[in-house]
């Protein structure tokens, strides 16, 4: 299980990245996160994150019929969301590279 502070720290970035690929609904996004090996995200964490993206103007919802059951609320990334995704992706890469450097084993020289 992913530590909660870690999940909260990068969930928005992951959601925006997935929405860049295609619009999706909450359960579909949760399945994609699990399949990618990121985390099994509970609804109590996922849906507030989607609402936050919506309130910030980074994702916009729309309703669509479902083939199996009630209609679904799909989210689509906005141009502002793409800008934030680009900025945060660059920040993430720098952060990840720094952590990788710190975690890399020290090579012994003889």
C-alpha positions in Angstrom: 0.0 0.0 0.0 1.3 3.5 -0.9 1.9 5.7 2.1 -1.0 8.3 2.3 1.2 11.4 2.2 3.0 10.1 -0.9 -0.3 9.4 -2.7 -1.7 12.8 -1.8 1.5 14.4 -3.1 1.3 13.1 -6.6 -2.3 12.0 -7.2 -3.4 15.3 -9.0 -0.4 14.9 -11.4 -1.3 11.3 -12.2 -4.9 12.2 -12.8 -4.0 15.0 -15.1 -1.7 12.8 -17.0 -4.4 10.1 -17.5 -6.9 12.8 -18.5 -4.4 14.0 -21.1 -4.7 10.6 -22.7 -8.5 10.6 -22.7 -11.5 11.7 -20.7 -12.5 9.2 -18.1 -14.8 8.7 -15.0 -13.8 8.1 -11.4 -13.9 4.3 -11.3 -12.1 4.1 -14.7 -9.3 6.4 -13.4 -9.0 4.3 -10.2 -8.6 1.1 -12.3 -6.0 2.8 -14.5 -4.0 3.9 -11.4 -4.1 0.4 -10.0 -3.2 -1.2 -13.3 -0.2 1.2 -13.6 1.0 0.0 -10.2 0.6 3.5 -8.7 -1.9 2.7 -6.0 -5.3 1.3 -5.1 -7.0 4.7 -4.5 -10.1 4.7 -2.4 -13.1 6.7 -3.5 -12.7 8.9 -0.4 -9.3 10.1 -1.8 -10.1 10.0 -5.5 -13.3 11.9 -5.7 -12.1 14.9 -3.6 -9.1 15.1 -5.9 -11.3 15.2 -9.0 -13.4 17.9 -7.4 -10.3 19.9 -6.6 -9.2 19.7 -10.2 -12.6 20.8 -11.3 -12.7 23.7 -8.9 -9.2 24.8 -10.0 -10.3 24.8 -13.6 -7.9 22.0 -14.5 -10.6 19.4 -15.5 -14.1 19.8 -16.6 -16.9 17.3 -16.0 -19.6 16.1 -18.3 -22.3 13.4 -18.0 -22.5 10.5 -20.5 -24.7 7.4 -20.6 -23.3 4.1 -19.4 -23.7 0.8 -21.2 -24.2 -0.8 -17.8 -26.2 1.3 -15.3 -26.6 4.9 -14.6 -24.9 7.7 -16.5 -21.3 8.5 -15.6 -19.5 11.7 -14.8 -16.5 12.0 -17.1 -13.6 14.4 -16.6 -11.6 16.0 -19.4 -8.4 18.0 -19.0 -8.6 21.7 -19.8 -6.0 23.9 -21.5 -5.1 25.2 -18.0 -4.8 21.6 -16.8 -2.4 20.9 -19.6 -0.2 23.8 -18.6 -0.2 22.7 -15.0 0.6 19.2 -16.1 3.6 20.3 -18.2 4.9 22.4 -15.3 4.4 19.7 -12.7 5.9 17.0 -14.9 9.1 19.0 -15.2 9.2 19.5 -11.4 8.5 15.8 -10.9 11.4 14.8 -13.2 13.8 17.1 -11.3 12.6 15.7 -7.9 12.7 12.1 -9.1 16.2 12.5 -10.5 17.4 14.0 -7.2 15.9 11.2 -5.1 17.3 8.6 -7.5 20.8 10.2 -7.0 20.4 10.0 -3.3 19.2 6.4 -3.3 21.8 5.1 -5.8 24.4 2.9 -4.2 27.8 4.4 -3.8 30.3 2.6 -6.1 33.5 1.6 -4.3 36.7 2.7 -6.0 39.8 0.6 -5.4 
